[in-house]
Amino acid sequence: MYSIKKSFRFEAAHRLPHHEGKCQRLHGHSFVGTVYLRGEDLQRTGPDCNMLVDFGDVGAAVAVMSASFLDHHYLNESLAEESPTAEFIARWCFERLTRDTRFGQLVHAVEIAETCTASAIYARSLAS
């Protein structure tokens, strides 16, 4: 089994209106996301020979997703969610990336860190 990961960063604001603490107020984070991919076989021919998937392909898909919905967005609006927690964002990213025809079937998990000590992971083994 091969595993690779591709990380990305985005700056965004959100609020958790039902939270009983300071996160109830509008605030922002320097988020770090990581996409984990797994597969049994490497590409055998062509420009991706001996790769599970080209990091550039993953990066390109993440860049489009981030620019359209995540980076410098108010996540409550752009993700159409009243309470966009790190857990919610991880699942949201996972669902979009698994739709990619180039590598979607290889996406195993997405991790979203909102601080250097707090992150959430949504993984295929946990998905129903």
C-alpha positions in Angstrom: 0.0 0.0 0.0 1.3 3.4 -1.0 0.4 6.6 0.9 1.1 10.2 -0.1 -0.1 13.5 1.3 -0.5 17.0 -0.1 -0.8 20.0 2.2 -2.4 23.4 1.5 -3.1 26.6 3.5 -5.9 29.1 3.5 -6.9 32.1 5.5 -10.6 32.3 6.4 -13.1 33.6 8.9 -16.1 31.8 10.5 -18.2 31.8 13.6 -19.8 29.0 15.5 -23.1 30.6 16.7 -24.1 27.8 19.0 -20.7 27.5 20.7 -20.6 28.5 24.4 -17.3 30.2 24.2 -15.2 32.8 22.2 -15.7 30.9 18.9 -19.3 32.1 18.9 -17.9 35.5 17.8 -16.6 36.1 14.3 -12.9 35.1 14.1 -10.3 33.8 11.6 -7.7 31.2 11.3 -4.7 30.4 9.2 -5.9 26.9 8.3 -3.7 24.1 7.1 -5.3 21.2 5.2 -3.8 17.9 4.3 -5.1 15.5 1.7 -4.1 11.8 2.3 -4.2 9.4 -0.7 -3.7 5.6 -0.6 -3.5 3.0 -3.3 -2.1 -0.4 -4.1 -0.5 0.3 -7.5 1.8 2.9 -9.0 1.3 4.3 -12.5 3.2 2.0 -14.9 3.6 4.2 -17.9 3.6 7.8 -19.1 4.5 11.0 -17.4 3.2 9.7 -14.0 5.3 6.5 -14.2 6.1 5.2 -10.7 3.7 7.7 -9.0 0.5 6.9 -7.1 -0.8 10.3 -8.4 1.0 13.4 -9.5 1.2 15.9 -6.6 0.6 18.6 -9.1 -2.8 17.1 -10.0 -3.8 17.1 -6.3 -2.5 20.6 -5.8 -4.4 21.9 -8.8 -7.7 20.5 -7.6 -7.1 21.8 -4.1 -6.2 25.3 -5.5 -9.5 25.6 -7.4 -11.5 24.4 -4.4 -9.6 26.8 -2.0 -9.8 29.8 -4.3 -13.6 29.3 -4.9 -14.7 28.5 -1.4 -12.0 28.6 1.3 -9.2 31.2 1.0 -10.2 34.6 2.3 -13.8 33.6 2.5 -16.4 33.8 5.3 -16.9 30.1 5.6 -20.5 30.3 7.0 -21.5 31.8 3.7 -19.2 30.1 1.2 -19.8 26.6 2.6 -23.5 27.4 3.2 -23.2 26.1 6.8 -24.4 27.8 9.9 -21.6 26.3 12.0 -18.6 25.3 9.9 -16.3 23.5 12.4 -13.0 22.0 11.5 -14.7 18.6 11.4 -17.3 20.0 8.9 -14.7 21.6 6.7 -12.7 18.3 6.6 -15.8 16.4 5.4 -16.7 19.1 2.9 -13.2 19.0 1.4 -13.2 15.2 1.4 -16.5 15.0 -0.5 -15.4 17.4 -3.2 -12.0 15.8 -3.7 -13.4 12.3 -4.0 -15.3 13.5 -7.0 -12.1 14.2 -9.0 -11.9 11.7 -11.8 -8.0 11.8 -11.8 -7.5 10.7 -8.3 -10.8 10.8 -6.3 -10.9 7.1 -5.6 -7.5 7.3 -3.9 -8.5 10.0 -1.4 -8.4 8.4 2.0 -8.7 11.3 4.4 -8.6 15.1 4.7 -7.3 16.8 7.8 -8.0 20.4 8.7 -6.0 22.2 11.3 -7.3 25.5 12.6 -4.4 26.0 15.0 -1.0 24.3 15.4 -2.5 22.1 18.2 -6.1 21.5 17.0 -7.2 19.6 13.9 -9.9 17.3 12.6 -9.7 14.4 10.2 -12.5 13.0 8.0 -11.5 9.6 6.6 -12.9 7.1 4.1 -13.0 4.4 6.7 -15.3 6.6 8.8 -17.5 7.6 5.9 -20.8 5.8 5.4 
